[in-house]
Amino acid sequence: MTEFLSAIGVGDEWGVVDVIGLDEELLQFMPSPVLSLILLFPVNEDDNQSTEPTNQEVTDDKESAVYFMRQTINNACGTIALIHAVANNCHRIQLKDKSSLKTFLDSSRDLKPEERGRLLEANADICNAHHTYAKEGQTSAPAADSHINNHFVALVQSNGFLYELDGRRSHPLNHGKTSEDTFLSDAAQ
């Protein structure tokens, strides 16, 4: 994931690391700062049927501060989660000038979530990087039309709130207050 991010424009000073566990003691081993938490979890048939959250969905002005995109490409949830993680931290992460991710984010900032997803579909540079790095993982990448039973989502902090960003949903999901100092602990909860 770090190599993929570098290929699309994230500086080498940022990377993705595995979380050993969500216990408070284990979280202390995480390098800081932690800007996002990406979760990979198994989904079942019911999860694939219902993509709307049961918790409070964001519907007010706070939503406009969160960069969110719908997933319109099959089996691209990892890429969507990584883009969500970076896009909501551009105030901390400086993207390489004229990189494919910077160009994509600049051109999609004012679009609706579904339009952002469609624009990503048409972005040859990011799609090519996705295909290249998906093949280099520890497991073989599934075909785009394959049924999969795992899904990635990103958790980010924006304007003092913890958001779950799941491209299958129509909006970000607000999980309550957090801060830069308590983000990792709050997200683990």
N, C-alpha and C positions, 0 to 999 in steps of 0.2 A: 504494500500500500504506500509506503514511503517513496519507493521508486516511481510509482504511478503519479503521485502528487508532484514529485520533482519534474517528471516529464511534461506535465501540463502547466507548470509555472510556479509551484511553491518552492521557496528558498530552501537550501540544504540545512538551515538551522532548525527546521521544523521536521517532525517525523511522527510516526505511528508506533506505539509500543503496546505490547500485550499487558493486560491487567491480570495479575496473578489470582486475585480474589477480591471480593467486595467488602470483606471485613475491614474495619477501621485500621487495624494493625498492618494489614497487607497494603492498604492504600498509601501508607507512609513510604512505601518503596517506589512510588511513582515519581518520575522526574517532574519538575514543575517549571513553568506553569502548565496546567492541564486546561486546554481551551474547549475540548469537546470529549464526549464519551460515546463511542460507537458500539452498539450492542449487536451481536449476532445471536439469534435465538431460533429454536424450532417453531414452525407454524403447523397447524393442523388444518384440516378441511374447513372447519368453521372460521378460522382466521382469514382464509382466502375468500370466503363468501362475504364476510362482513368487514369492510375496511373503514368503517366510521368508529371513532372513539366512543367509549362509554363514559369517560370522564369529561370535564368541562372543556369544550372546544373553544379556541380563541376566536372571538368574533368582534373585538373592540379595537381601539386605536393601537394597542400594544402590538397587534399582529403586523401592522405595517412596518415595524422595526425589525421583524424577523424575515430573513430570506428563506423562502420555502418554494419548493418545486414539486410538482406531481411526477410520479414515475410513469412514463408512457412507453418505456422500453422494457420488454421482458428481461428478467434476470440481470438487471442493472442496479439493484438496490444498494450494493456496496459502493458503486460509483456515486450514486445519488447521496448516500450518507456522507461520503467524503466531501462532496461539493457543499452539502449543507454545513458540515463542520468548518470548512474554510470560509465560505461566503458569510457566515455569521461572526467571523473573527477577522475580517479584513482590516479592522482598526488595529490589530496586533500583528497580523501576518502580512508582510509586504510581498505582493506577487511580482514575478519577473515582468518587466515591461514587454508589451506585445506578445505575451504568452497566450496560449489558447484559453487557459482558465480566466485570465484577466480580461481578455477580449470578450469571452462568453458572459462573464458576470457584468461587465460594463454594458453590454448590449441587452441584458435580460433584467436589469434592476427594476425597470418600470413595467414589466410584463406581469400578467396573472400567472399563478402557479401552473396551470395547464399549458399556457403558452411557453413558459420556461422549459417544460418537459419536451414540448415539440421542437423548440429551438435546439435543445441538446441532441435530439434525434438527428438533426441536420448538421451537427458539428462534427465534421470528419476527423479533425485532430483529436478531440477528446474520445470519440468513439474508437478510433484506431488505437489510441493508448490503452483504452479499456480492454480491447481484444488482445493486445500484446501482453499486458501485464496479468490479465486473467489466466492466460495460458501458463504463466510462470509460477503460479501458486503451488502449494503443497498437495493440492488435489486437482484433478482435472476439472476444467470449467465446463459447466453444462451448456448444451445448445440453447440458443435464445428462446426456443419454444418448448423447452423441457419443463416438466413439472418439478419444482424443487420444494424441499421442506424446511429451508432455513431462510431467514430474512434479516437484513441489516437496517437499523435506524440510528439516527444521531440524536444525542442530547446536547443542548447548548444553553449558555446563559446569555440573555439579552435584556438589557435595561432592568436588571434585578430580578428576572424571572427565569425559571428553568423550563425549557421547551423540549418536547419530544417531536422530532421531525421524521415522519414516516411518509414516504412518497406515495403510498397506497391510499392515504387519507386525503380529505379535501382541504384540511387546514392543519396548522401546528396545534399541538396539544400543550396547554399550560399546566405545569405540575406545581405551581406555586413559587413563592419567593426563594431567591438564592443570591449569592454574591460570588465575586471572583475567588474570595478566600474559602468559601464553603461549597463551591460548585461540585467538586469531585465527591465529597461526602454526601451531598444532597442527591446527586445523580445516582450514586450507588444505592441509595435508599429507594 
